Amino acid sequence: MENNTDYHIPVLLKECIEGLNINPDGIYVDVTFGGGGHSREIYSKLSEKGKLIVFDQDADALKNSWKAPNFHFITSNFSFLSNQLFALGISKVDGILADLGVSSHQFDEGERGFSFRTDAVLDMRMNQRSGKSAKDIVNQYEESELIRVFKEYGELNQSRRIAQVIILERAGKTIETTFDLCNILRHLAPKFKDYKFFAQVFQALRIEVNEEMAVLEKLILDATDLLSVNGRFVVMSYHSLEDRLVKNYFKRGSFAGIETKDFFGNVIKPFSEINRHPYVAEEGEMERNSRARSVRLRIAERNER
């Protein structure tokens, strides 16, 4: 049972495991199994009575799993977390770990279309068996829909211009590949900031393809119901949209960051923050793993109901 670092290097491993505050006899869920790095560390802390359930919708991740009576691999998006746990007869868990976004393996697999540095079909689906692809979005969305995607999910000031260029270009020829998209938008990229520009464009499309924000909201609500009192929720995010959603819910009990207070002026919220400010990777980890550069780790504990 070895870590597959070719697939994905676990980020902030020590902080995540400490944050879960693992009870050896407890039930834990890793909703983003990937290369299994975090899961293996969690599993090593469990007794025979403890259980680990892991989720990953990417079929490639199954290769990194192992067999054990108290280990369950579920090939599914974590949006089905509650249903899948119910099927296993589990109503409460002691900890949930979520390492959001795209794994190193998915970025490195050029044919998946996640990276603008490799020429590939515009796909970006984490689950390649279902749903619309980035190619579908780029070639079929109306201008207003494209503007929404690039403005909301890419936080791009040029969202309207990007949408107009795409619509103009696709009128003559289908936009098929990552390089096709990059080439038609290259003149819009700010000088010396083209990397950030394309990263935002591709992030916007990936979030739309995989419905990442809606899925994250559902995960947070499911975790609220599933976690036992004092259970821990450990979330790693890699862009401001995800982190803002998690922060607002942990701090104020709502996705919009709007507080509701009781008669005594106390904020009514399901979680208490373990770390008021997010953990970030140290320089050494960033050098070993470029993905760690943008990570924000937040940990919260389930309050009494």
MOMOBEL-V24922 format. One record per pair of residues at least 4 apart in sequence whose C-alpha atoms are under 6 Angstrom apart, sorted by the first residue. I is the first residue (numbers start at 0). J is the second residue. If there is no record, write none. Layout:
# MOMOBEL-V24922
i=I j=J
i=I j=J
This chain:
# MOMOBEL-V24922
i=2 j=36
i=3 j=34
i=4 j=8
i=6 j=34
i=6 j=104
i=7 j=34
i=7 j=103
i=7 j=104
i=9 j=36
i=14 j=18
i=19 j=94
i=19 j=231
i=23 j=44
i=23 j=45
i=23 j=46
i=23 j=49
i=24 j=46
i=24 j=48
i=24 j=49
i=25 j=49
i=25 j=93
i=26 j=49
i=26 j=50
i=26 j=51
i=26 j=92
i=26 j=93
i=27 j=51
i=27 j=92
i=27 j=93
i=27 j=94
i=27 j=95
i=28 j=51
i=28 j=52
i=28 j=53
i=28 j=95
i=29 j=53
i=29 j=95
i=29 j=96
i=30 j=53
i=30 j=54
i=30 j=77
i=30 j=97
i=31 j=54
i=31 j=55
i=31 j=97
i=31 j=98
i=32 j=53
i=32 j=54
i=32 j=55
i=33 j=60
i=34 j=63
i=35 j=39
i=38 j=42
i=45 j=49
i=50 j=69
i=51 j=70
i=52 j=70
i=52 j=71
i=53 j=72
i=54 j=73
i=54 j=74
i=54 j=75
i=55 j=74
i=55 j=75
i=56 j=74
i=56 j=75
i=56 j=76
i=56 j=126
i=57 j=125
i=57 j=126
i=78 j=214
i=84 j=89
i=85 j=89
i=91 j=225
i=91 j=226
i=91 j=227
i=92 j=225
i=92 j=226
i=92 j=227
i=93 j=226
i=93 j=227
i=93 j=230
i=94 j=230
i=94 j=231
i=94 j=232
i=95 j=232
i=96 j=233
i=97 j=234
i=98 j=235
i=99 j=235
i=99 j=236
i=106 j=113
i=106 j=114
i=109 j=117
i=110 j=119
i=111 j=122
i=111 j=123
i=112 j=119
i=112 j=120
i=112 j=121
i=112 j=122
i=112 j=123
i=113 j=123
i=115 j=177
i=118 j=177
i=118 j=178
i=119 j=176
i=119 j=177
i=120 j=175
i=120 j=176
i=121 j=133
i=121 j=134
i=121 j=176
i=121 j=177
i=122 j=132
i=122 j=133
i=123 j=133
i=123 j=205
i=124 j=132
i=132 j=208
i=135 j=139
i=136 j=140
i=140 j=144
i=142 j=162
i=145 j=162
i=146 j=150
i=146 j=158
i=146 j=159
i=146 j=162
i=147 j=151
i=148 j=152
i=148 j=203
i=149 j=153
i=149 j=155
i=149 j=158
i=149 j=203
i=150 j=154
i=150 j=155
i=150 j=158
i=152 j=203
i=153 j=199
i=153 j=200
i=153 j=203
i=169 j=173
i=169 j=174
i=174 j=179
i=178 j=182
i=181 j=185
i=188 j=193
i=188 j=196
i=189 j=193
i=198 j=202
i=206 j=210
i=206 j=211
i=211 j=215
i=218 j=222
i=222 j=226
i=226 j=230
i=228 j=301
i=228 j=302
i=228 j=303
i=229 j=300
i=229 j=301
i=230 j=300
i=230 j=301
i=231 j=299
i=231 j=300
i=232 j=298
i=232 j=299
i=233 j=298
i=234 j=296
i=234 j=297
i=235 j=295
i=235 j=296
i=236 j=241
i=236 j=242
i=236 j=294
i=236 j=295
i=237 j=293
i=237 j=294
i=239 j=243
i=242 j=246
i=243 j=247
i=244 j=254
i=246 j=250
i=247 j=251
i=247 j=254
i=247 j=256
i=248 j=252
i=248 j=253
i=248 j=254
i=249 j=270
i=251 j=256
i=251 j=258
i=252 j=268
i=253 j=257
i=259 j=266
i=259 j=267
i=260 j=264
i=260 j=265
i=260 j=266
i=260 j=267
i=261 j=265
i=269 j=302
i=270 j=299
i=270 j=300
i=270 j=301
i=270 j=302
i=271 j=299
i=271 j=300
i=272 j=299
i=273 j=298
i=273 j=299
i=277 j=295
i=277 j=296
i=277 j=297
i=278 j=295
i=278 j=296
i=279 j=294
i=279 j=295
i=280 j=291
i=284 j=288
i=285 j=289
i=285 j=291
i=285 j=292
